[in-house]
Amino acid sequence: MLDFEGTGMSIMEQSHRAKPYDAVHEEALALVRRLLLVPESHEILFLQGGATQQFAQVPMNLRPAGQSADYVTTDIWGQKAFKEARLTGKAREAATTIVGDKFFRVPKNDEIERDASAAYLHICSNNTVMGTQFLEFPDSPGVPVVADMSSDIMGRPIDVSQFGLIYAGAQKNLGPSGVTLVIVERKLIEAGNKDIPYFFQYRTHHEARSLSNTVPTFGVYMLRNVLLWLEAEGGVAAIYKRNLEKAERLYRVLEERPEFYRLSVERESRSFMNVVWNLPTEEEEKKCVAAATQAGLVGLKGHRIVGGLRASLYNAVSVESVDSLCEFLRSYGR
């Protein structure tokens, strides 16, 4: 923190163009490519603005004037992305699974109404609020798939070649907030719109190695450190196995008492990253969250839209932590 590699300066004090930081930057890019097996056809960018900025930046770059883009809305983030895309051009909802104001599943592959002339098909791979997840990705012959993977990136192996563009805020599995990872097919960068502000063009950041302006250097440094940890743990395949084990243990405990712990998400769409459940009453949910906090189990309050409880089992959460939660839930309310 105070003296990075004998320079006498913190990594936070280093210029983003200085050699000490440049080595960190290049290593972070290389780790992303290595851990996700990113093919040479795709480029890796470190941007800012979070995934929310990508809601606008994706259609600005990838949708030519007069062309439409398709959106699969399976959660509030997909809805926000769809709404943003409609502000600047044509966008169509190719599928949605909303019931009332909630989502309990993701659509099956054959439920997606495809447009062969669409600029791209947008999905959100994991839905943090609702606890749903694409366990298998939809195909889209001839149309690039764009995926918001903010909450499950590096949490499971993926075939990057299936996607035209992947974006993810860092703050779930990659590091602290402030860095946005974008993996984009080179041909989409080259064909991207040029009549948008220079800074919002993907080509600008590709040509400058994501150094066209001052990047969040400490965020990239921490992302590099997290990815080094992930590689030492056995990589994405090993962490995926651990993530499935954590989710399986928690779901098993919740299913033991279905009259008390109520799982509304359909089994085939259950997220292994964000497990969401309700109790019989809102008052009981508040009591459970309070008791869990007193027991040292924090962050279990569900999102304000769906209420209930939510356990986020991101990569850094240990199996032992999940076991502690399971032990608490087994005994609570008896």
HELIX and SHEET records of a PDB file:
HELIX    1   1 PHE A    4  GLY A    6  5                                   3    
HELIX    2   2 ILE A   11  GLU A   13  5                                   3    
HELIX    3   3 LYS A   19  LEU A   35  1                                  17    
HELIX    4   4 GLY A   50  LEU A   62  1                                  13    
HELIX    5   5 ILE A   76  THR A   88  1                                  13    
HELIX    6   6 ASN A  109  GLU A  111  5                                   3    
HELIX    7   7 VAL A  160  GLN A  162  5                                   3    
HELIX    8   8 ARG A  186  ALA A  191  1                                   6    
HELIX    9   9 TYR A  198  PHE A  200  5                                   3    
HELIX   10  10 TYR A  202  GLU A  207  1                                   6    
HELIX   11  11 THR A  217  ALA A  232  1                                  16    
HELIX   12  12 GLY A  235  GLU A  256  1                                  22    
HELIX   13  13 ARG A  267  SER A  269  5                                   3    
HELIX   14  14 GLU A  282  GLN A  294  1                                  13    
HELIX   15  15 VAL A  319  SER A  331  1                                  13    
SHEET    1   A 7 HIS A  42  LEU A  47  0                                        
SHEET    2   A 7 THR A 180  GLU A 185 -1                                        
SHEET    3   A 7 LEU A 165  GLY A 169 -1                                        
SHEET    4   A 7 VAL A 145  ASP A 148  1                                        
SHEET    5   A 7 LEU A 121  CYS A 124  1                                        
SHEET    6   A 7 SER A  68  THR A  73  1                                        
SHEET    7   A 7 LYS A  90  THR A  96  1                                        
SHEET    1   B 2 ILE A  98  VAL A  99  0                                        
SHEET    2   B 2 LYS A 102  PHE A 103 -1                                        
SHEET    1   C 2 ASN A 126  ASN A 127  0                                        
SHEET    2   C 2 THR A 132  GLN A 133 -1                                        
SHEET    1   D 2 ASN A 274  TRP A 277  0                                        
SHEET    2   D 2 LEU A 309  SER A 312 -1                                        
END                                                                             
